[in-house]
Amino acid sequence: MEEDKRISYFCLGLGIGVTVGILFAPKAGDETRQLLRSKADEGKDYVKRKSEELKDSAAELKDKGKLALQRQKEQLAAAVDAGRQAYKESVASDASDEART
């Protein structure tokens, strides 16, 4: 019973709100539709602009990531080369030590 009253009060309030909104609407229907259309176009342009900005930002981040990865590869290659060189020097040193004895 209590819930029935709530629903009826809600419907009554909704009806009164719609009636007051129609009576006090600042513009005619055509003007309101045109205003809504222009605001929708502005919203579409905003979303388009933001998506382009995000796309550019993502491309920038992608390029930075590629550069960082390239630097890491170069550093790893240099470390491997240094390790190989150290190993060769160690082997050569051991060989010369054995030859002396």
C-alpha positions as CSV (number, residue, x, y, z in Angstrom):
1,M,0.0,0.0,0.0
2,E,2.8,2.4,1.0
3,E,4.6,1.6,-2.3
4,D,1.5,2.4,-4.3
5,K,1.4,5.9,-2.8
6,R,5.1,6.4,-3.6
7,I,4.5,5.5,-7.2
8,S,1.4,7.7,-7.6
9,Y,3.2,10.7,-5.9
10,F,6.2,10.1,-8.3
11,C,3.9,10.1,-11.3
12,L,2.1,13.2,-10.1
13,G,5.4,15.0,-9.5
14,L,6.6,14.0,-13.0
15,G,3.4,15.2,-14.6
16,I,3.6,18.5,-12.8
17,G,7.3,18.9,-13.7
18,V,6.6,18.3,-17.4
19,T,3.7,20.7,-17.4
20,V,5.6,23.4,-15.8
21,G,8.6,22.8,-18.1
22,I,6.4,23.1,-21.2
23,L,4.6,26.3,-19.9
24,F,7.9,28.0,-19.0
25,A,10.0,26.8,-21.9
26,P,12.2,29.7,-23.0
27,K,12.1,28.8,-26.7
28,A,9.8,27.3,-29.2
29,G,10.1,23.7,-30.3
30,D,12.0,24.4,-33.5
31,E,14.5,26.7,-31.7
32,T,14.9,24.1,-28.9
33,R,15.6,21.3,-31.5
34,Q,18.1,23.6,-33.3
35,L,19.8,24.4,-30.0
36,L,20.0,20.7,-29.1
37,R,21.4,19.9,-32.6
38,S,24.1,22.6,-32.3
39,K,25.0,21.4,-28.8
40,A,25.2,17.8,-30.1
41,D,27.5,19.0,-33.0
42,E,29.7,20.8,-30.5
43,G,29.9,17.7,-28.4
44,K,30.8,15.6,-31.4
45,D,33.5,18.1,-32.4
46,Y,34.9,18.0,-28.8
47,V,35.0,14.2,-28.8
48,K,36.7,14.2,-32.2
49,R,39.3,16.8,-31.0
50,K,40.0,14.9,-27.8
51,S,40.3,11.6,-29.7
52,E,42.9,13.2,-32.0
53,E,44.8,14.5,-29.0
54,L,44.8,11.0,-27.4
55,K,45.8,9.5,-30.7
56,D,48.8,11.9,-31.0
57,S,49.7,11.3,-27.4
58,A,49.6,7.5,-27.9
59,A,51.8,7.8,-31.0
60,E,54.3,9.9,-29.0
61,L,54.4,7.4,-26.2
62,K,54.8,4.6,-28.7
63,D,57.8,6.3,-30.2
64,K,59.3,7.0,-26.8
65,G,58.9,3.3,-25.9
66,K,60.6,2.2,-29.2
67,L,63.5,4.5,-28.5
68,A,63.8,3.3,-24.9
69,L,63.7,-0.3,-26.1
70,Q,66.4,0.4,-28.7
71,R,68.6,1.9,-26.1
72,Q,68.2,-1.1,-23.9
73,K,69.0,-3.4,-26.8
74,E,72.2,-1.4,-27.5
75,Q,73.2,-1.5,-23.8
76,L,72.6,-5.2,-23.6
77,A,74.6,-5.8,-26.8
78,A,77.5,-3.7,-25.4
79,A,77.3,-5.7,-22.1
80,V,77.4,-9.0,-24.0
81,D,80.4,-7.8,-26.1
82,A,82.2,-6.6,-23.0
83,G,81.6,-10.0,-21.3
84,R,82.9,-11.8,-24.4
85,Q,86.0,-9.6,-24.4
86,A,86.6,-10.2,-20.7
87,Y,86.2,-14.0,-21.3
88,K,88.6,-13.9,-24.2
89,E,91.1,-12.0,-22.1
90,S,90.7,-14.4,-19.2
91,V,91.2,-17.4,-21.4
92,A,94.2,-15.8,-23.0
93,S,95.6,-14.9,-19.6
94,D,95.1,-18.5,-18.4
95,A,96.8,-19.9,-21.5
96,S,99.8,-17.6,-21.1
97,D,100.0,-18.6,-17.4
98,E,100.0,-22.3,-18.3
99,A,102.7,-21.7,-20.9
100,R,105.0,-20.1,-18.4
101,T,104.8,-23.1,-16.0
